[in-house]
Amino acid sequence: MSLSRIGKLPVAIPAGVTVTFENGLLTVKGPKGTLNQKIVGDIDVKVEGAEAHVVKTAESDGVDAKHGLYRALLHNMVVGVTQGYSKTLKVNGVGWKVAKQGNKVVLNVGFSHPVDFPETDGVKLECPNPNEIVVSGIDKTVVGQVAANIRKIRIPEPYHGYGIAYSDEVIERKEGKTGGKGKK
Protein backbone atom coordinates (compact mmCIF):
# COMPACT_ATOMS: atom_id res chain seq x y z
CA MET A 1 0.00 0.00 0.00
CA SER A 2 1.42 3.34 -1.03
CA LEU A 3 1.19 6.16 1.48
CA SER A 4 2.67 8.83 -0.77
CA ARG A 5 -0.07 10.87 -2.41
CA ILE A 6 2.48 13.05 -4.20
CA GLY A 7 4.52 10.08 -5.46
CA LYS A 8 1.53 8.59 -7.28
CA LEU A 9 0.99 11.69 -9.43
CA PRO A 10 2.53 11.60 -12.92
CA VAL A 11 4.89 14.38 -13.98
CA ALA A 12 3.92 16.02 -17.29
CA ILE A 13 6.85 16.35 -19.69
CA PRO A 14 6.41 19.39 -21.97
CA ALA A 15 7.61 19.46 -25.58
CA GLY A 16 11.36 19.97 -25.89
CA VAL A 17 12.15 18.21 -22.60
CA THR A 18 13.73 14.76 -22.36
CA VAL A 19 13.78 12.67 -19.18
CA THR A 20 16.16 9.69 -18.90
CA PHE A 21 16.87 7.36 -15.99
CA GLU A 22 19.92 5.10 -16.16
CA ASN A 23 22.03 3.47 -13.42
CA GLY A 24 20.38 5.48 -10.63
CA LEU A 25 20.92 8.84 -12.36
CA LEU A 26 17.92 10.91 -13.43
CA THR A 27 18.69 13.41 -16.21
CA VAL A 28 16.31 16.13 -17.40
CA LYS A 29 17.28 18.15 -20.50
CA GLY A 30 15.34 21.18 -21.67
CA PRO A 31 15.67 24.52 -23.44
CA LYS A 32 17.32 26.23 -20.43
CA GLY A 33 19.83 23.47 -19.61
CA THR A 34 20.38 20.05 -18.09
CA LEU A 35 19.86 18.88 -14.50
CA ASN A 36 20.95 15.59 -12.88
CA GLN A 37 19.70 13.88 -9.73
CA LYS A 38 21.05 10.68 -8.16
CA ILE A 39 18.27 8.37 -7.01
CA VAL A 40 18.94 5.83 -4.26
CA GLY A 41 16.67 3.16 -2.81
CA ASP A 42 13.95 1.06 -4.38
CA ILE A 43 12.71 3.76 -6.76
CA ASP A 44 12.40 3.60 -10.55
CA VAL A 45 11.39 6.28 -13.07
CA LYS A 46 9.37 5.20 -16.08
CA VAL A 47 8.78 7.56 -19.02
CA GLU A 48 5.60 6.87 -21.00
CA GLY A 49 4.84 9.34 -23.79
CA ALA A 50 4.53 12.84 -22.34
CA GLU A 51 4.45 11.65 -18.71
CA ALA A 52 6.99 10.34 -16.24
CA HIS A 53 5.99 8.07 -13.36
CA VAL A 54 8.03 7.56 -10.20
CA VAL A 55 7.37 4.00 -9.02
CA LYS A 56 8.48 1.93 -6.03
CA THR A 57 10.18 -1.35 -6.85
CA ALA A 58 9.90 -2.75 -3.31
CA GLU A 59 8.20 -2.07 0.01
CA SER A 60 11.06 -1.35 2.41
CA ASP A 61 11.70 1.14 5.19
CA GLY A 62 11.71 4.77 4.04
CA VAL A 63 10.73 4.01 0.45
CA ASP A 64 7.37 5.80 0.80
CA ALA A 65 9.10 9.03 1.83
CA LYS A 66 11.60 8.73 -1.04
CA HIS A 67 8.73 8.06 -3.45
CA GLY A 68 7.19 11.48 -2.84
CA LEU A 69 10.57 13.20 -2.55
CA TYR A 70 11.89 12.01 -5.92
CA ARG A 71 8.60 12.81 -7.64
CA ALA A 72 8.76 16.37 -6.27
CA LEU A 73 12.42 16.70 -7.30
CA LEU A 74 11.60 15.44 -10.81
CA HIS A 75 8.78 17.98 -11.10
CA ASN A 76 11.10 20.80 -9.91
CA MET A 77 13.71 19.73 -12.47
CA VAL A 78 11.17 19.80 -15.33
CA VAL A 79 9.95 23.27 -14.28
CA GLY A 80 13.57 24.44 -13.92
CA VAL A 81 14.69 23.46 -17.43
CA THR A 82 11.56 24.99 -19.02
CA GLN A 83 10.75 28.15 -16.98
CA GLY A 84 13.56 28.44 -14.44
CA TYR A 85 13.33 29.77 -10.90
CA SER A 86 13.94 33.20 -9.43
CA LYS A 87 13.87 34.86 -6.04
CA THR A 88 13.74 38.61 -5.48
CA LEU A 89 15.42 40.28 -2.52
CA LYS A 90 14.67 43.84 -1.34
CA VAL A 91 17.35 45.97 0.33
CA ASN A 92 15.93 48.36 2.93
CA GLY A 93 18.10 50.87 4.77
CA VAL A 94 19.02 54.56 4.69
CA GLY A 95 21.62 55.05 1.97
CA TRP A 96 21.84 51.31 1.25
CA LYS A 97 22.18 50.23 -2.36
CA VAL A 98 23.30 47.34 -4.56
CA ALA A 99 24.86 47.36 -8.03
CA LYS A 100 25.99 44.76 -10.54
CA GLN A 101 29.66 45.05 -11.50
CA GLY A 102 30.85 42.45 -13.99
CA ASN A 103 29.98 39.02 -12.64
CA LYS A 104 29.40 40.14 -9.04
CA VAL A 105 26.95 42.21 -7.02
CA VAL A 106 28.41 44.94 -4.81
CA LEU A 107 26.31 45.60 -1.70
CA ASN A 108 26.60 48.84 0.29
CA VAL A 109 24.49 47.87 3.28
CA GLY A 110 25.66 49.89 6.27
CA PHE A 111 29.11 48.38 6.79
CA SER A 112 32.29 50.46 6.64
CA HIS A 113 33.13 48.64 3.40
CA PRO A 114 31.20 47.37 0.37
CA VAL A 115 30.46 43.61 0.27
CA ASP A 116 31.10 41.72 -2.98
CA PHE A 117 28.90 38.71 -3.78
CA PRO A 118 30.08 36.79 -6.89
CA GLU A 119 27.86 34.88 -9.33
CA THR A 120 28.24 31.11 -9.24
CA ASP A 121 27.72 28.46 -11.93
CA GLY A 122 24.06 28.10 -12.86
CA VAL A 123 22.94 31.21 -10.95
CA LYS A 124 22.47 34.67 -12.46
CA LEU A 125 22.34 37.80 -10.30
CA GLU A 126 20.67 41.01 -11.50
CA CYS A 127 19.99 44.42 -9.97
CA PRO A 128 17.01 46.00 -11.79
CA ASN A 129 17.11 48.94 -9.35
CA PRO A 130 19.44 50.04 -6.50
CA ASN A 131 17.29 48.35 -3.82
CA GLU A 132 16.59 45.01 -5.48
CA ILE A 133 18.49 41.80 -6.27
CA VAL A 134 17.04 39.06 -8.50
CA VAL A 135 18.57 35.59 -8.18
CA SER A 136 17.65 33.26 -11.06
CA GLY A 137 18.63 29.84 -12.37
CA ILE A 138 17.34 26.40 -13.34
CA ASP A 139 18.05 24.53 -10.06
CA LYS A 140 15.49 25.41 -7.39
CA THR A 141 17.68 24.41 -4.44
CA VAL A 142 20.74 26.34 -5.66
CA VAL A 143 18.67 29.49 -6.35
CA GLY A 144 17.14 29.26 -2.86
CA GLN A 145 20.53 28.72 -1.21
CA VAL A 146 22.20 31.66 -2.99
CA ALA A 147 19.26 33.93 -2.07
CA ALA A 148 19.55 32.78 1.57
CA ASN A 149 23.31 33.48 1.55
CA ILE A 150 22.72 37.04 0.26
CA ARG A 151 19.99 37.58 2.88
CA LYS A 152 22.39 36.39 5.58
CA ILE A 153 24.72 39.36 4.87
CA ARG A 154 22.16 41.65 6.60
CA ILE A 155 19.22 39.81 8.16
CA PRO A 156 16.18 42.14 8.56
CA GLU A 157 15.87 43.64 12.02
CA PRO A 158 12.45 44.13 13.66
CA TYR A 159 12.67 47.76 14.82
CA HIS A 160 13.20 49.75 11.60
CA GLY A 161 12.95 46.90 9.10
CA TYR A 162 16.50 47.49 7.86
CA GLY A 163 18.13 44.54 6.14
CA ILE A 164 17.93 42.30 3.09
CA ALA A 165 14.59 40.48 2.89
CA TYR A 166 12.74 38.37 0.34
CA SER A 167 10.26 40.47 -1.64
CA ASP A 168 7.32 38.44 -0.28
CA GLU A 169 8.66 38.25 3.30
CA VAL A 170 6.69 39.94 6.07
CA ILE A 171 8.94 41.39 8.76
CA GLU A 172 7.30 41.43 12.18
CA ARG A 173 7.87 44.89 13.59
CA LYS A 174 8.48 45.62 17.26
CA GLU A 175 7.90 48.80 19.21
CA GLY A 176 11.07 50.39 20.57
CA LYS A 177 11.84 51.26 24.17
CA THR A 178 9.89 54.14 25.67
CA GLY A 179 12.94 55.55 27.49
CA GLY A 180 12.30 56.28 31.16
CA LYS A 181 8.71 57.46 31.13
CA GLY A 182 6.92 56.91 34.41
CA LYS A 183 10.08 56.19 36.42
CA LYS A 184 11.05 58.14 39.51
C-alpha positions, 0 to 999 in steps of 0.5 A, a space after each residue: 500500500 502506497 502512502 505517498 499521495 504526491 509520489 503517485 501523481 505523474 509528472 507532465 513532460 512538456 515538448 522539448 524536454 527529455 527525461 532519462 533514468 539510467 544506473 540510478 541517475 535521473 537526467 532532465 534536458 530542456 531549453 534552459 539546460 540540463 539537470 541531474 539527480 542521483 536516485 537511491 533506494 527502491 525507486 524507478 522512473 518510467 517515461 511513457 509518452 509525455 508523462 513520467 511516473 516515479 514507481 516503487 520497486 519494493 516495500 522497504 523502510 523509508 521508500 514511501 518518503 523517497 517516493 514522494 521526494 523524488 517525484 517532487 524533485 523530478 517535477 522541480 527539475 522539469 519546471 527548472 529546465 523549461 521556466 527556471 526559478 527566481 527569487 527577489 530580494 529587497 534591500 531596505 536601509 538609509 543610503 543602502 544600495 546594490 549594483 551589478 559590476 561584472 559578474 558580481 553584485 556589490 552591496 553597500 548595506 551599512 558596513 564600513 566597506 562594500 560587500 562583494 557577492 560573486 555569481 556562481 555556476 548556474 545562478 544569475 544575479 541582477 539588480 534591476 534597481 538600487 534596492 533590489 536583487 534578483 537571483 535566477 537559475 534552473 536549479 530550485 535548491 541552488 537558487 534558494 541557497 544563494 538567495 539565503 546566503 545574500 539575505 544572511 549578509 544583513 538579516 532584517 531587524 524588527 525595529 526599523 525593518 532594515 536589512 535584506 529580505 525576500 520580496 514576499 517576506 513579512 517582517 514582524 515589527 516591534 515597538 522600541 523602548 519608551 525611554 524612562 517614562 513613568 520612572 522616579 
